[in-house]
Amino acid sequence: MGAPVKFGVTEPISLGMPTQAERALDEQLHEEMRRDAPLETEEKMRFRAEVLMELRRITQQWVQEACIAQGDEDLASRAGSKIFTFGSYRLGLISPGSDIDVLCVAPKNITRDSFFQVLVPKLQEHPDVTDVTPVPDAYTPIIKLKLSTIEIDLLFARLSSMSEIPENLESLNDDNLLKNLDDKTVRSMNGCRVADHILSLVPDAERFRDTLRLIKLWAKHRGVYSNVLGFFGGISWAILVARLCQLYPYFNTATLVKRFFKLYERWDWNNPVVLTHIQEKLNTPGLMMFKIWNPKVNPQDRMHLMPIITPAFPCMNSTHNVSETTKRIILAEITRANKVLEQVEQGKCKWAEVYRPLPFFTQHKFYIQIEVLAATPQVFTKWLGWIESKLRQLVKHLEQIPSVAVRPWPNHLAFQDPEWKHAVSVFMGLTVEKAPGQQSHSVDLRRTVVRFVEIINSWPDMSQHTGQCEMRVRDVKRRELPSYAVPEREDAKKKPKGLLRAYTDDVPGEEAVPTREVAPEVVLDIPPESRPVQSEGQTKRKLEPLPKALRGTSVNGRTRTVDQRSVRNSRETHVEPVMLCGVVFFFHEPRVDVLGVCTKKLQGPSQGGAQSVLGSEGCGVFHIILGEAFIHQT
């Protein structure tokens, strides 16, 4: 037993020391982690330190020039600025190729406008700086850049209480620094303050880092690492690991990992995960206006499903984006990992099985694919950020459809597009369950997709980037997934046709027996009289002119005309893109072959949410066409 200690809000659960068997497991774990998740080399770490020194030199020069422009040369010589790191770099988890999160702190006379309007051009002129992308309208304003090939996310904080930034300012943990600051500045500073608090609240920083290293690898490989999509982000996983270390202060890394999954599989999520007592500054001038997470006072906080509270003032819930769907997925993955660890402990498998990548692209028969495209890196960053921030709405609407289970996938895939320089695909897997004894079951996703389109089209910057960005929405069967999503493997060739391994419970020793696929199909819900007629070895297709609504100008200024010629060409490509309000929808060949017939028959009053997308003309047409492409049947 170790000496009595207390970290956090409760006494430790155990003061036990590692056993000999646990020490052996720990050695195996570290060996596998060195192989599968290597840290940056000492030489590369020195190079990163030099990059940060150069970034500080640039920001200091910018502050001096800004002071001179304001007519205060005396202040220019002593105003100064400092940079602070946060995120994985600050926590000591630097892997090859990872970026660096940096906060630039400046005195009160330097504004955020100067940060974006003066510093950005200065960075662009630097010979070693590339891909400068300012995002001033983000929830937390940021400049993305590469300095000597190192990716950097640069935030800004103006300290209203300081006319000079002293050289001995080593920390931002003093709550008084937040007095009278705006919300954007407080959010920018929060990353540094939270990282410092976490490191100060754990009994052993090294064991904390090693445990977090495996947990983050597991979360990324299993597709549950994304704050914006409703899973947990890096800071949330760090807080969970830190709380674990507080409860078991003397356990080694291997034992902590085992306890991590046991603890949070059984955690009562009606209670938040906290590292320290939540502080409120109700009587402190300059601090009393900040909102603190408090479900007793704030009704919205009571709606949070898996609250994980940041330890620095003002305490916030880092997981407010979690939905019922992502909660279910996170808990399922934690349960799976716990089962695998039982096998590891018995020597039946290696640690690598815990974080084996999830075979997402073999789990579902049907997927929604969203392609995000842009002409420049600046527009791409903003466009992708907007779409990512709204994907939770699509998940929320999908999870409200009876019998439909949606599996968002946070790992976006970049690909080469012939028309756009920057392109990534976002995927969501769909599973449709049939009721017992039910022969077939159709699920209508029309209204859900239309709602999502409406939300995307409300982008405030759409008019500023006419013709510079695009989004495409496809329905994709597993066998039709693009090659960059499922690269061909030798073992895939040997798999019997029509068989699918059940990967949802892929625990060693518990593999499911392969069964015939029963995943959802796309049905082409066309009246019999509208279907192509088959005769004498060829198909006769009746093509009618498409309505004007399908040939109008798109919201983003990029028009893709759909006419009889393009429909005929679809016989070769088997898919035809239709641009509506800046969003391209793809329909398989049978759908395109009868577009003219269907639209002619179904024109009429607008239906559902389509009216706000297209206006009065052709609304019903859009609704029906979109609906036919997005009806699933099992």
RACORZI-V378388 format. One record per backbone hydrogen bond with DSSP energy under -0.5 kcal/mol. CO is the residue of the C=O (numbers start at 1). NH is the residue of the N-H. Records with the same first field share a line. If there is no record, write none. Layout:
# RACORZI-V378388
CO = NH, NH
This chain:
# RACORZI-V378388
5 = 12
7 = 10
15 = 2
19 = 23
20 = 24
21 = 25
22 = 26
23 = 27
24 = 28
25 = 29
26 = 30
27 = 31
28 = 32
29 = 33
30 = 34
31 = 35
32 = 36
33 = 37
38 = 96
41 = 45
42 = 46
43 = 47
44 = 48
45 = 49
46 = 50
47 = 51
48 = 52
49 = 53
50 = 54
51 = 55
52 = 56
53 = 57
54 = 58
55 = 59
56 = 60
57 = 61
58 = 62
59 = 63
60 = 64
61 = 65
62 = 66
63 = 67
64 = 68
65 = 69
66 = 70
67 = 72
68 = 71
71 = 73
72 = 76
73 = 77
74 = 77
75 = 78, 79
79 = 165
80 = 107
82 = 105
84 = 103
86 = 89, 90, 101
87 = 91
88 = 92, 93
89 = 92
92 = 94
93 = 95
94 = 40
95 = 98
100 = 102, 153
101 = 86
102 = 155
103 = 84, 105
104 = 157
105 = 82
106 = 159
107 = 110
109 = 111
111 = 115
112 = 116
113 = 117
114 = 118, 119
115 = 120
118 = 122
119 = 123
120 = 124
121 = 125
122 = 126
123 = 126
126 = 129
128 = 148
130 = 146
131 = 133
133 = 144
135 = 138, 142
142 = 135
143 = 154
144 = 133
145 = 152
146 = 130, 148
147 = 150
149 = 151
150 = 147
151 = 100
152 = 145, 154
153 = 102, 155
154 = 143
155 = 104
157 = 106, 159
158 = 160
159 = 162
162 = 108
164 = 166
166 = 169
168 = 170
173 = 175
174 = 177
175 = 178
176 = 179
178 = 181
182 = 186
183 = 187
184 = 188
185 = 189
186 = 190
187 = 191
189 = 193
190 = 194
191 = 195
192 = 196
193 = 197
194 = 198
195 = 199
196 = 200
197 = 201
198 = 201
204 = 208
205 = 209
206 = 210
207 = 211
208 = 212
209 = 213
210 = 214
211 = 215
212 = 216
213 = 217
214 = 218
215 = 219
216 = 220
217 = 221
218 = 222
219 = 224
220 = 223
221 = 358
224 = 226, 232
226 = 231
227 = 230
232 = 226
233 = 237
234 = 238
235 = 239
236 = 240
237 = 241
238 = 242
239 = 243
240 = 244
241 = 245
242 = 246
243 = 247
244 = 248
247 = 13, 14
248 = 251
250 = 18
252 = 256
253 = 257
254 = 258
255 = 259
256 = 260
257 = 261
258 = 262
259 = 263
260 = 264
261 = 265
262 = 266
267 = 269
268 = 271
269 = 307
272 = 274
273 = 309
281 = 284
283 = 285
284 = 287, 288
286 = 180
287 = 290
294 = 297, 298
297 = 299
298 = 301, 302
299 = 302
300 = 303
301 = 304
307 = 273
308 = 318
315 = 293
316 = 310, 318
317 = 320
319 = 322
323 = 327
324 = 328
325 = 329
326 = 330
327 = 331
328 = 332
329 = 333
330 = 334
331 = 335
332 = 336
333 = 337
334 = 338
335 = 339
336 = 340
337 = 341
338 = 342
339 = 343
340 = 344
341 = 345
342 = 346
343 = 348, 349
344 = 347
350 = 353
351 = 354, 355
353 = 356
358 = 360
359 = 362
360 = 363, 364
365 = 478
366 = 430
367 = 369, 476
368 = 428
369 = 371, 474
370 = 372, 426
371 = 373, 472
372 = 424
373 = 470
374 = 422
376 = 380
377 = 381
378 = 382
379 = 383
380 = 384
381 = 385
382 = 386
383 = 387
384 = 388
385 = 389
386 = 390
387 = 390, 391
388 = 391, 392
390 = 393, 394
391 = 395
392 = 396
393 = 397
394 = 398
395 = 399
397 = 400
398 = 401
400 = 402
401 = 404
403 = 433
405 = 431
407 = 429
408 = 410
409 = 427
410 = 412
412 = 414
413 = 425
415 = 417
420 = 417
422 = 374
423 = 415
424 = 372
425 = 413
426 = 370
427 = 409
428 = 368
429 = 407
430 = 366
431 = 405, 433
435 = 438
441 = 634
443 = 445, 632
445 = 449
446 = 450
447 = 451
448 = 452
449 = 453
450 = 454
451 = 455
452 = 456
453 = 457
455 = 458
456 = 459
459 = 462
461 = 464, 465
462 = 465
463 = 466
465 = 468
468 = 375
470 = 373
471 = 584
472 = 371
473 = 586
474 = 369, 476
476 = 367
477 = 480
478 = 481
482 = 485, 486
489 = 493
490 = 493, 494
492 = 495
496 = 499
498 = 517
500 = 515
501 = 503
502 = 512
503 = 506
505 = 507
507 = 510
515 = 500
521 = 523, 633
523 = 525
524 = 526
527 = 530, 531
528 = 531
533 = 540
535 = 538
538 = 535, 540
539 = 541
540 = 533, 542
541 = 543
542 = 544
547 = 550
548 = 551
549 = 552
554 = 557
556 = 467
557 = 559
559 = 561
560 = 579
561 = 563
563 = 567
564 = 568
565 = 569
566 = 570
567 = 570
568 = 571
569 = 572, 573
570 = 574
574 = 589
576 = 587
578 = 580, 585
580 = 583
582 = 471
583 = 580, 585
584 = 473
585 = 578
587 = 576
588 = 591, 592
589 = 593
590 = 594
592 = 595
594 = 598
595 = 599
596 = 600
597 = 601
598 = 602
599 = 603
604 = 620
607 = 610
608 = 611
609 = 612
610 = 613, 614
611 = 615
616 = 618, 619
618 = 622
619 = 623
620 = 624
621 = 625
622 = 626
623 = 627
624 = 628
625 = 629
626 = 630
628 = 631
630 = 445, 632
631 = 523
632 = 443
633 = 521
